Amino acid sequence: MIPDPALQAHFSLESHPPFRLISRWTRLTVAIARGEHEPARGEPTVWFTSIESFAKVLSQRNRELLAMIAREKPDSLTELAVLAGRSKSNLSRTLKTMSRYGLVELREGQRGTLIPRVPYDRVSLDVSLISTSRRAT
């Protein structure tokens, strides 16, 4: 199923959540991966372990790449490499990482070529600034 581009990709970061939350999020993630749970609108669908990892995946350079894919709609990684002025191997690694987070879809084209597509035009990030866990003093 191709996601509606008008929908947002939601990202959530939890910093040292209590054990019961880890279990809940783990169960939810597994259920989504198995296709047993369809995330509701506004419900997180991807988790990062740190703000730094989120920032690395969505660096300025990678956001420019996503915009280029959305605008130019290249028919292959080779075409994208020419458009972006980057090596195909570098692009392949970057796009596979972004694909794991749902930011890029890599569709199979003719003769096994990969066709990159950007299914979303917006990303929302929820970051809790106050820890919900209790610390022993």
C-alpha positions as CSV (number, residue, x, y, z in Angstrom):
1,M,0.0,0.0,0.0
2,I,1.3,3.4,-1.0
3,P,0.9,5.9,1.9
4,D,-1.1,9.1,1.3
5,P,1.5,11.8,0.7
6,A,-0.7,14.2,2.7
7,L,-0.1,12.1,5.8
8,Q,2.8,13.0,8.1
9,A,5.5,10.6,9.1
10,H,5.6,10.8,12.9
11,F,8.8,10.2,14.8
12,S,9.1,9.9,18.6
13,L,12.1,9.9,20.9
14,E,12.0,8.5,24.4
15,S,14.9,9.1,26.6
16,H,15.3,6.3,29.2
17,P,11.6,5.5,29.5
18,P,10.4,3.2,32.3
19,F,10.6,-0.5,31.6
20,R,6.8,-0.8,31.1
21,L,7.0,1.8,28.4
22,I,9.8,0.0,26.7
23,S,7.7,-3.2,26.7
24,R,4.7,-1.3,25.3
25,W,6.7,0.3,22.5
26,T,8.5,-2.9,21.7
27,R,5.1,-4.8,21.4
28,L,3.7,-2.0,19.3
29,T,6.7,-1.9,17.0
30,V,6.6,-5.7,16.5
31,A,2.8,-5.6,15.8
32,I,3.4,-2.8,13.2
33,A,6.2,-4.8,11.6
34,R,4.0,-7.9,11.4
35,G,1.1,-6.0,9.9
36,E,-1.0,-6.7,13.0
37,H,-1.4,-3.0,13.9
38,E,-2.0,-0.1,11.7
39,P,-0.7,3.1,13.4
40,A,-3.4,5.6,14.0
41,R,-3.0,9.2,12.7
42,G,-0.8,11.0,15.2
43,E,0.6,7.7,16.7
44,P,4.4,7.4,16.4
45,T,5.6,5.0,13.7
46,V,9.4,5.3,13.9
47,W,11.7,5.6,16.9
48,F,15.2,6.9,17.1
49,T,17.6,6.2,20.0
50,S,18.9,9.7,20.2
51,I,18.4,13.2,18.8
52,E,21.8,12.8,17.2
53,S,20.8,9.8,15.1
54,F,17.6,11.6,14.0
55,A,19.7,14.6,13.0
56,K,22.2,12.5,11.1
57,V,19.5,10.7,9.0
58,L,17.7,14.0,8.3
59,S,20.9,16.2,7.8
60,Q,20.6,19.2,5.5
61,R,22.3,17.2,2.8
62,N,19.9,14.3,3.1
63,R,16.9,16.6,3.2
64,E,18.1,18.2,0.0
65,L,18.4,14.7,-1.5
66,L,14.8,13.9,-0.4
67,A,13.6,17.1,-2.0
68,M,15.4,16.3,-5.2
69,I,13.9,12.8,-5.4
70,A,10.4,14.2,-4.8
71,R,10.9,17.0,-7.4
72,E,12.8,15.1,-10.1
73,K,11.3,11.6,-9.7
74,P,14.4,9.8,-11.0
75,D,13.9,6.4,-12.7
76,S,17.0,4.8,-11.1
77,L,19.8,5.3,-8.6
78,T,22.1,5.9,-11.5
79,E,20.0,8.8,-12.7
80,L,19.8,10.2,-9.1
81,A,23.6,9.9,-8.8
82,V,24.0,12.1,-11.9
83,L,21.4,14.6,-10.6
84,A,22.9,14.7,-7.1
85,G,26.6,14.6,-8.1
86,R,27.1,11.7,-5.7
87,S,28.5,8.2,-6.2
88,K,25.9,5.5,-6.7
89,S,27.3,3.4,-3.8
90,N,27.1,6.4,-1.4
91,L,23.5,7.0,-2.5
92,S,22.6,3.4,-2.1
93,R,23.8,3.3,1.5
94,T,22.1,6.6,2.4
95,L,18.8,5.6,0.7
96,K,18.8,2.1,2.4
97,T,19.2,3.8,5.8
98,M,16.4,6.3,5.0
99,S,14.3,3.4,3.7
100,R,14.6,1.6,7.1
101,Y,13.0,4.7,8.6
102,G,10.3,4.9,6.0
103,L,11.6,8.2,4.5
104,V,12.2,6.7,1.1
105,E,10.7,3.8,-0.8
106,L,12.9,1.8,-3.1
107,R,10.7,0.2,-5.7
108,E,12.0,-2.4,-8.1
109,G,12.0,-1.3,-11.7
110,Q,12.9,-3.0,-15.0
111,R,15.9,-5.2,-15.0
112,G,16.3,-4.9,-11.2
113,T,16.9,-1.2,-11.0
114,L,15.8,0.6,-7.8
115,I,13.5,3.5,-8.2
116,P,13.6,5.9,-5.2
117,R,10.4,7.7,-4.1
118,V,9.6,10.0,-1.2
119,P,6.2,9.0,0.2
120,Y,5.9,12.0,2.6
121,D,6.4,15.7,2.4
122,R,6.5,16.4,6.1
123,V,8.1,14.9,9.2
124,S,7.0,15.7,12.8
125,L,9.3,15.1,15.8
126,D,8.1,14.8,19.4
127,V,10.7,15.2,22.0
128,S,10.0,15.1,25.7
129,L,12.1,17.6,27.6
130,I,11.1,16.3,31.0
131,S,12.0,12.7,31.8
132,T,9.0,10.6,33.0
133,S,11.2,8.1,34.9
134,R,11.9,8.5,38.6
135,R,15.5,8.7,39.7
136,A,16.7,7.5,43.1
137,T,18.3,10.3,45.1
